[in-house]
Amino acid sequence: MESSLSYLLDSHALLWWWFDPDRLSGAVRSVLSGSENQVLVSAASLWELSLKHHQGKLPELGSAIADLPGLLQADGFEALPISLAHGIRAGGYSQPHRDPFDRMLAAQAELDRLVLLTADPQLSTFPCQTLW
């Protein structure tokens, strides 16, 4: 049944996939390695990674920052744009979680019926399915 699901990668899971795959759970590695799985990466995650890189927090991205879409394509991942509905839902959650990137990922996972691949236990408080 899992193979029929679509997945949304949290930003840290994407970084770990690229730079430290041993940090991923076996379940997440299996999903990301399966060619039958649709794996999406939010525009919010690319925004977050680019922002953190330019703040000096992710120097390992280096020259790759200019080609994040190409890296996604090479892995068979698809970009997920942010819609107005995503923005409205992300802003409307009652959870005290303040990270706007996490709130957006939760909204996208909920509204688009995606399984959010995340090690962040706080995201399980949102009305979306998570896997780690």
N, C-alpha and C positions, 0 to 999 in steps of 0.2 A: 504493500500500500504506500510506503514512503516514496517509492519511485515516481508516483503520480503527483507528488506535491511539488510546489515551487518554493524556493528558499530565498531569504534575504540575509546577506552577510552584514554583521555588525562591523564597524571600522576596525576594531582590534583583531577580529577574526581574519579579515582580509590581510592586515599586516602580518599576522602570524603565518598565514598561508604562504605569503611571499618570502618572509625572512626567518621564521622559526616554526615550521609546521609541527614539530614535536609538542608544542604547547597546545595544539588543538586536540580536542577529544577524539577518540576513535570514531564516534558516530559522525562528527563533523568532517573528519578526513574522508570518511566513506562517502558522504554526500558530495563533497567537493571533487572527489576523484571519479564519481559516477557520471559518465557521459550522457546518461538518460535524464539527469536532473537539470531542471532550469534553476540557475543561480543568478540572482539579481544583486546589484550593488546600487544603493541609493545615491542620487546626486548629493544628498546631504553628507554621506560618508566621504565622497571625493572633496567636497567643500571643507569638511573637518580635517582631512589629511593634508590638504593644500595649506590651510590656515596654520595648522600645527607645524608643518615643515617651514613655512615662512617665518614663524616665531622661533625657529631654531630647535624645536622639540623633536623633530623627526629627521635628523640629518641623513639617515640611511636611505631616504627616498631620493636624495640627490637629483641627478638629471632625469630620473624616472618621473618626477612630478609633472613634467611637460607632456608625458605620454601615458598618463593614467588610463585614458580610454583604450589605447592600444594594448596595454598590459591586461586590461579586463578582457578584451577580445581574444588575446592569445590564450587566456585561461578558459575561454568559452563562457565567460560571464556576460551578463547584459546589464546595461545602465537602466536605472529606474528613475524617471523624472519626478519632480515634486509637483503635485497638482494643488489646486485651490482646496479641494476636499481634504487632502492630506494636511495642509496648513491649518485649516479650521479644526480638524480633529486633534492634531498635535497640541494646539493651544487650548483646547477645551477639556483636556484630561483633568480629573480632580486629584490625581496623585501628586505628592509633594516633590517628586523627582524634577530637578530644575534644569538638567542638561538638555538644551534644545535639540541637539542632534539625536539623542536617545529618544526623546519624545516624538521626533519625526519618524524615526525607524519604527517605533511602536505603532504609530498611526498608519504608516504604509503597510506594515505587516497585517494589522487588523483589517483595514479597508480592502486590501488586495488579496486577503486570505493567503498570506505567505507565512512560512515557518521562519521565525527569526533565529539565526544561528548566532548565539551570544553566550559568553561566559559570565555576563553581568547578571547576578541574581535579582537586582532591583527591577530589571525589565520584565520579570515574571509577574509583577504586580499589575501590569497593563493587560487589557483584554485582547492579547494576541498569543498565538502559540509560539513557544520557544523550544529550542533544542540545544543541548550541549552534551 
